[in-house]
Amino acid sequence: MKPPIDTTSLNPNQGPSQWEPRQPRGALSSLIRLLVLIIISLLLVIPFTPFAGKIKQGIKEIVSAGRSSTEVITREIERRVEVPVEVVKEVIKEVPAPPPPLPDDFIPRKEADVSTFFNGITIKTKLLTEQGTYASLERLDPEAYKAEFQLSVRVPKANQTVAELSRINPSLPSLLPDLAAMLPTAKVSGFYHKLYENKTNGIQRDITRLNKILDRHNFFDCETILEMSHPTSQRKALLIQSEMDVVCDGTDGDRMATLDEFIYMSDYYQPFTSYAWAKKTKTPNPLLARWEARLAKATEQFNVKGLPAEKNRELKALIDTLKVEISEMKARSSLIAEKDPFIVLSLLFRGYTSTNKYTPQMGDYAVVIYGDKMYPAICGDYGPTQKMGEASLFMAKAVSEKATPYRRPESDLKITYLIFPGTAEKPNAPPNLDHWHDKCSAYLKELGAPGSGHELHRWEDPFKKPEPVPAVIVPIDGTTPVVPSVAPAAAPAGASATPAGSTAPKTP
């Protein structure tokens, strides 16, 4: 028996572990610890002994045996696979040609080119290049980049002899028998030279401004202008050989209260002609209502505030023009190109009446010759200063039935215009085709024309109403049908109303 422990002698600040009794270790725990140390030692030593390979092989066999004992289940599954149709596209790739070699230095050029414009003018161009200085300096020099135009034009000479005039119209010598007698004293008119001077001046002006220039057809539109007089009668005549363009201008409410829309809708239509006279009736001009509507619309637009200044000027000019034209429509009548035979004079004739006795004027009588036909007319309107050869649609249709406001009756220089200057009658009056025929016939006789077998054409009144066809009365008894006769004109005093040897028609 152990003696009891004296607790009073222990330090109270010491923990319980310093004063609790120590338990003795058991034999089992010591054995376990020894086995653990041995295993650890073996694991460290075995890899360096011959037994390591055998142990590894044994472990592999154990794993393989475990795998082989696994059951594998296989099922057959039907699967439909749609095979897409393969579309083969052939792609052709063009291999571009290699570019031309780059120049090593500036190469001066002097190249020429020849072409033809739409208006028939043959154009030749030359490109000249030369080495200059730096671009920043050359752009300041106007001579470094310039164009020089040179247009070569052959101005034609005028026909003067019978042979030359007959080349255009072989019928002229027979239509004008005294032509050969008049030509020795005839001369090429200054108006011919003035015409081609106007043409060349216009070309010079337009080509400098790069504007549209006169085409080949309209440059060569006059063959000759001759001033001649008959050696016996001293009748003066201005002979012009040219083409025939068409004019469709003019209105007259007194004679034609309506107007063909095809005519006045033309781009070049004008409601007036230079030859005009005081209105005779109260029937309004066929275009008066349309012009008044245009004036009202222009005035309405002009009264809108805030318009640009340029637009205001345009509307103001249009309003002023429409007012003058409306006033003219109410007071005067003009020739009608669709119904009246007249020719158009170039404005180059204007202003020379006091200096040239062969100057034609509005209202002068004229004869138009085409082939072996001769048509009476008057000078009824003015046209451009650079053109020659134009007539009314009525005249044009006599030359060719295919003529329209947009189609010439004759494009070649085959029309001869024979004008009698100084023959205009004052004051101007509405057309009287029979009177015009008589006057032209008298002036032709003073020139020794027309020749044997030819006569001056006589116009039919385009406004004449067709005569009604008389009705045929068929008797019931079957006798000869009776055609009622037109009532005879009043017979002079002492004359019988029924011609001798004839019987009056019987009334059924």
CORLINVEN-V722382 format. One record per backbone hydrogen bond with DSSP energy under -0.5 kcal/mol. NH is the residue of the N-H (numbers start at 0). CO is the residue of the C=O. E is the energy in kcal/mol with one decimal. If there is no record, write none. Layout:
# CORLINVEN-V722382
NH:CO:E, NH:CO:E
This chain:
# CORLINVEN-V722382
6:4:-0.9, 9:6:-1.1, 13:10:-1.2, 17:14:-1.2, 18:15:-1.2, 19:15:-1.6, 29:25:-1.0, 30:26:-1.6, 31:27:-2.3, 32:28:-2.0, 33:29:-1.5, 34:30:-2.2, 35:31:-2.2, 36:32:-1.7, 37:33:-1.8, 38:34:-2.6, 39:35:-2.2, 40:36:-1.9, 41:37:-2.4, 42:38:-2.8, 43:39:-1.5, 44:40:-1.4, 45:41:-3.5, 46:42:-0.6, 47:44:-1.6, 48:45:-3.1, 51:48:-1.2, 53:49:-0.6, 54:50:-2.1, 55:51:-2.0, 56:52:-2.2, 57:53:-2.1, 58:54:-2.0, 59:55:-1.8, 60:56:-1.9, 61:57:-2.1, 62:58:-1.9, 63:59:-2.5, 64:60:-2.3, 65:61:-1.5, 66:62:-1.7, 67:63:-2.3, 68:64:-0.9, 69:66:-2.1, 76:74:-0.6, 78:76:-0.5, 80:78:-0.5, 81:79:-0.5, 82:80:-0.6, 83:81:-0.7, 86:84:-0.6, 87:85:-0.6, 88:86:-0.7, 89:87:-0.5, 90:88:-0.8, 91:89:-0.7, 92:90:-0.7, 93:91:-0.6, 94:92:-0.5, 95:93:-0.8, 107:105:-0.5, 110:126:-1.9, 112:124:-2.4, 114:122:-2.7, 116:120:-2.9, 119:116:-1.6, 122:114:-2.9, 124:112:-2.8, 126:110:-3.1, 127:125:-0.6, 128:108:-2.3, 136:133:-1.3, 137:133:-2.6, 138:134:-2.1, 139:136:-1.2, 140:137:-1.5, 141:139:-0.6, 143:140:-1.8, 144:141:-0.6, 151:149:-0.6, 152:150:-0.5, 154:152:-0.7, 155:153:-0.5, 158:222:-0.9, 164:160:-2.5, 165:161:-2.6, 166:162:-1.2, 167:163:-0.6, 167:164:-0.8, 168:164:-1.6, 171:168:-1.8, 174:170:-2.2, 175:171:-3.2, 176:447:-0.5, 178:175:-2.0, 181:177:-1.3, 181:178:-0.5, 182:178:-1.7, 183:179:-0.7, 184:181:-0.7, 185:181:-0.6, 185:182:-0.8, 186:226:-1.7, 188:224:-3.0, 191:188:-1.0, 192:188:-1.1, 193:189:-2.5, 194:190:-2.3, 195:191:-1.8, 196:192:-1.7, 197:193:-2.4, 198:194:-2.0, 199:195:-2.2, 200:196:-2.4, 201:197:-2.2, 202:198:-2.1, 203:199:-2.4, 204:200:-2.3, 205:201:-2.6, 206:202:-2.8, 207:203:-1.4, 208:204:-1.2, 209:206:-0.6, 210:205:-3.3, 215:118:-2.1, 218:214:-1.5, 219:215:-2.1, 220:217:-0.5, 220:218:-1.1, 222:240:-3.0, 223:240:-1.1, 225:238:-2.9, 226:186:-2.7, 227:225:-0.6, 227:236:-2.4, 229:234:-1.8, 233:229:-1.7, 236:227:-2.7, 237:418:-2.6, 238:225:-2.4, 238:236:-0.6, 239:237:-0.6, 239:416:-2.5, 240:223:-2.0, 241:239:-0.5, 241:414:-2.7, 242:220:-0.9, 243:409:-1.9, 244:388:-1.9, 246:390:-2.2, 249:269:-2.4, 250:270:-0.9, 254:251:-0.6, 255:251:-2.7, 262:259:-1.5, 263:259:-1.6, 264:260:-1.6, 265:262:-1.6, 268:265:-1.2, 274:379:-2.0, 275:273:-0.7, 276:332:-2.0, 278:330:-2.5, 287:284:-1.9, 290:286:-2.4, 291:287:-2.5, 292:288:-2.0, 293:289:-2.0, 294:290:-2.2, 295:291:-2.3, 296:292:-2.2, 297:293:-2.4, 298:294:-2.5, 299:295:-2.2, 300:296:-2.1, 301:297:-2.2, 302:298:-1.6, 303:300:-1.1, 306:303:-0.7, 311:307:-2.1, 312:308:-2.1, 313:309:-2.0, 314:310:-2.4, 315:311:-2.4, 316:312:-2.3, 317:313:-2.2, 318:314:-2.6, 319:315:-2.2, 320:316:-2.2, 321:317:-2.6, 322:318:-2.1, 323:319:-1.8, 324:320:-2.4, 325:321:-2.6, 326:322:-2.1, 327:323:-2.1, 328:324:-2.4, 329:325:-1.8, 330:326:-1.2, 331:327:-2.8, 332:276:-2.7, 333:250:-2.2, 334:274:-1.0, 336:248:-2.4, 336:334:-0.6, 338:335:-1.7, 339:335:-2.8, 341:339:-0.9, 342:377:-2.3, 343:389:-2.7, 344:380:-3.0, 346:382:-1.6, 348:345:-1.8, 349:346:-1.2, 351:348:-1.4, 354:351:-0.8, 355:351:-2.2, 358:355:-1.5, 362:378:-3.0, 363:360:-1.9, 365:376:-2.5, 366:417:-2.5, 367:374:-2.8, 368:366:-0.5, 368:415:-3.2, 369:372:-1.9, 372:369:-2.0, 374:367:-2.8, 375:456:-0.5, 376:365:-2.2, 377:340:-0.9, 378:363:-2.4, 379:342:-2.3, 379:377:-0.8, 380:342:-1.0, 382:344:-2.9, 386:383:-1.0, 390:244:-2.3, 391:341:-2.6, 392:246:-1.2, 393:336:-2.7, 395:391:-2.7, 396:392:-2.3, 397:393:-0.9, 397:394:-0.5, 398:394:-1.4, 399:395:-2.5, 402:399:-1.6, 403:406:-1.5, 406:403:-1.5, 408:243:-0.6, 409:243:-0.8, 413:411:-2.0, 414:241:-2.4, 415:368:-2.4, 416:239:-3.4, 416:414:-0.5, 417:366:-2.8, 417:415:-0.6, 418:237:-2.5, 418:416:-0.7, 419:364:-2.7, 420:418:-0.8, 422:419:-1.1, 435:431:-2.7, 436:432:-2.1, 437:433:-2.1, 438:434:-2.4, 439:435:-2.4, 440:436:-2.4, 441:437:-2.0, 442:438:-2.1, 443:439:-2.2, 444:440:-1.9, 445:441:-1.4, 446:442:-0.6, 446:443:-1.2, 447:444:-1.5, 448:443:-2.5, 449:174:-0.5, 450:174:-0.8, 453:450:-1.9, 456:373:-3.0, 458:456:-0.6, 463:460:-1.4, 472:470:-0.6, 472:481:-2.4, 473:471:-0.6, 474:472:-0.7, 477:474:-1.0, 481:472:-2.4, 483:470:-0.8, 483:481:-0.6, 494:491:-2.0, 498:496:-0.5, 501:498:-1.3, 507:505:-0.6
